[in-house]
Amino acid sequence: MVKIGGATLGSHDTTIEDIVSLQQGGKLMVVVHGGGKLITDWLSKLGISTRFVHGERVTDKATLEVVTAVLGGLVNKEIVAAINRRGGQAIGISGVDGGLIQGKIKDVELGYTGEVVKVNISPLEALLQAGYVPVVSPLSLNASAKRDDTPQMLNVNADLVAGEIAAALGAEKLIFLTDVAGICDQSGKLLSRLSSGEAEALMASGVASGGMIPKIKACLRALDSTPDARIIDGRQPHALLGEVEGQGGGTTIHTA
């Protein structure tokens, strides 16, 4: 189970190459992607303001339309095209497709930002069995929609979607490719291993903040059925391949 962020996908990035190599080597993978920076860019172009609360985007109706277009369209299809062009086999879906992700409004303060209430792994299993890498954009069905004028979709944090899917699949490993070295202490020193309790304490103390919070929460969620949750520096050449081969740096969060 791999989560890639927009910040780690650049002109010199090797993540797509690594995904193709791993698939050709027989590894089964599900990829979840974000795209927050591109969403912010498009919101800015359209004159729509954006703000975050605890690392999550506040989503009004106008923002939801942009999020759906950027994540479900542009970012998802660029990743799928890149994998297929390099000889891999990938199919892009959103959490809406096949009812993969069902969510509810998390907090009225966050607008149409959702939290996951159910994962239907059947679409993923069908794609994996057919030999494809499912590439998932973090949109969900709005299970709490009661009226026709309520959006049928929700924007869900991609990190949290990755944690929920990893838990539902019982993935062998959850890997976050980020644009930082891993989780650091107050002095900036990399923490290579953290228990779940230590990770929670870092969030409570504010040492772990912003976008790292949903990543840690996702790791903790995945640990219910996934033995290994890793946050690594996706900017390093062949970071994903090295991680799978046991050569990765970064931070491991474990249950003990």
WONORKA-V252463 format. One record per residue. SS is DSSP state (~ for helix, > for strand, _ for the rest). PSI is psi as a letter, one per 30 degrees, with the letter a starting at -180 (none if undefined). OMEGA is omega in whole degrees, -180 to 180 (999 if undefined). Layout:
ss->[SS | SS]
psi->[PSI | PSI]
omega->[OMEGA | OMEGA]
This chain:
ss->[_ | > | > | > | _ | ~ | ~ | ~ | _ | _ | _ | _ | _ | _ | ~ | ~ | ~ | ~ | ~ | ~ | ~ | ~ | ~ | ~ | _ | _ | _ | _ | _ | > | > | > | > | _ | _ | ~ | ~ | ~ | ~ | ~ | ~ | ~ | ~ | ~ | ~ | _ | _ | _ | _ | _ | _ | > | > | _ | _ | > | > | _ | > | _ | ~ | ~ | ~ | ~ | ~ | ~ | ~ | ~ | ~ | ~ | ~ | ~ | ~ | ~ | ~ | ~ | ~ | ~ | ~ | ~ | ~ | ~ | ~ | ~ | ~ | _ | _ | _ | _ | > | > | > | > | > | _ | _ | ~ | ~ | ~ | _ | > | > | > | > | > | _ | _ | ~ | ~ | ~ | > | _ | > | > | > | > | > | > | > | _ | _ | ~ | ~ | ~ | ~ | ~ | ~ | ~ | ~ | _ | _ | _ | > | > | > | > | > | _ | > | > | > | > | _ | _ | _ | _ | _ | _ | _ | _ | _ | _ | > | > | > | > | _ | ~ | ~ | ~ | ~ | ~ | ~ | ~ | ~ | ~ | ~ | ~ | ~ | _ | _ | _ | _ | > | > | > | > | > | _ | _ | _ | _ | _ | > | _ | _ | _ | _ | _ | > | _ | _ | > | > | > | ~ | ~ | ~ | ~ | ~ | ~ | ~ | ~ | ~ | ~ | _ | _ | _ | _ | _ | ~ | ~ | ~ | ~ | ~ | ~ | ~ | ~ | ~ | ~ | ~ | ~ | _ | _ | _ | _ | _ | _ | > | > | > | > | > | _ | _ | _ | _ | _ | ~ | ~ | ~ | ~ | ~ | ~ | _ | _ | _ | _ | _ | _ | > | > | > | > | _ | _]
psi->[k | k | k | k | l | e | f | f | j | a | f | g | k | g | e | e | e | e | e | e | e | e | e | f | g | g | k | k | k | k | k | k | l | a | g | e | e | e | e | e | e | e | e | e | e | g | g | k | l | k | l | k | j | h | g | k | k | k | j | a | e | e | e | e | e | e | e | e | e | e | e | f | d | e | e | e | f | e | e | e | e | e | e | e | f | g | g | l | j | k | k | k | l | l | f | e | k | g | h | e | k | k | l | l | k | e | k | f | f | f | b | h | k | l | l | k | f | k | k | j | f | e | e | e | e | e | e | e | f | f | g | l | j | k | j | k | k | h | l | l | k | j | f | g | j | f | l | f | g | k | k | f | l | l | j | k | k | e | e | e | e | e | e | e | e | e | e | e | f | h | k | e | k | k | k | k | j | a | g | l | f | a | k | l | a | f | f | g | k | k | j | f | k | k | l | e | e | e | e | e | e | e | e | e | f | f | e | k | l | b | f | f | e | f | e | e | e | e | e | e | e | e | f | e | g | k | f | k | k | k | j | l | j | f | f | k | k | h | e | e | e | e | e | e | g | g | g | l | b | a | k | k | k | l | f | none]
omega->[-174 | 173 | 177 | 178 | -180 | -177 | -178 | 180 | -179 | -175 | -179 | -175 | -179 | -175 | -180 | 177 | -179 | 179 | 179 | 180 | -179 | 178 | -180 | 176 | 175 | 180 | 174 | -177 | 165 | -180 | 171 | -179 | 170 | 180 | -174 | -178 | -180 | 176 | 179 | 178 | -179 | 177 | 179 | 179 | -176 | 178 | 180 | -178 | -179 | 175 | -176 | 173 | -179 | 175 | -179 | -177 | 172 | -171 | 171 | -175 | -180 | 178 | -180 | 178 | 180 | 178 | -179 | -179 | -175 | -177 | -178 | -179 | -169 | -175 | -178 | -175 | 176 | 179 | 180 | 180 | -179 | 179 | -178 | -179 | 180 | 175 | 175 | 176 | -178 | 173 | -179 | 176 | 172 | 176 | 178 | -174 | -179 | -177 | -177 | -180 | 175 | -174 | 174 | 179 | -172 | -173 | -178 | 179 | -178 | 180 | -177 | 170 | -173 | 168 | -174 | 175 | -179 | 174 | 176 | -172 | -177 | 179 | 180 | 180 | 180 | 180 | 179 | 180 | 180 | 175 | -179 | 167 | 174 | 177 | -167 | 172 | -169 | 170 | 179 | 168 | 177 | -178 | -178 | 180 | -178 | -175 | -179 | -178 | 177 | 179 | -179 | -179 | 177 | 173 | -180 | 179 | -175 | 178 | -178 | 175 | 179 | 179 | -180 | 179 | 178 | 180 | -178 | -180 | -171 | -175 | 178 | -178 | 171 | -177 | 173 | 173 | -174 | 177 | 174 | -176 | -176 | 177 | -178 | 176 | -175 | -179 | 180 | 179 | 180 | 176 | -173 | 180 | 178 | 170 | 179 | 179 | 178 | 179 | 178 | 179 | 178 | 177 | -178 | -178 | -178 | 178 | 171 | -174 | 176 | -176 | 178 | -177 | 179 | 177 | 179 | 179 | 179 | 177 | -180 | 178 | -178 | -177 | 175 | -179 | 179 | -173 | -170 | 175 | -171 | 173 | -173 | -179 | -178 | 179 | -179 | 180 | 177 | 180 | -178 | 179 | 179 | 179 | -179 | 179 | 176 | -177 | -172 | 170 | 174 | -175 | 172 | 171 | -176 | -173 | -173 | 999]
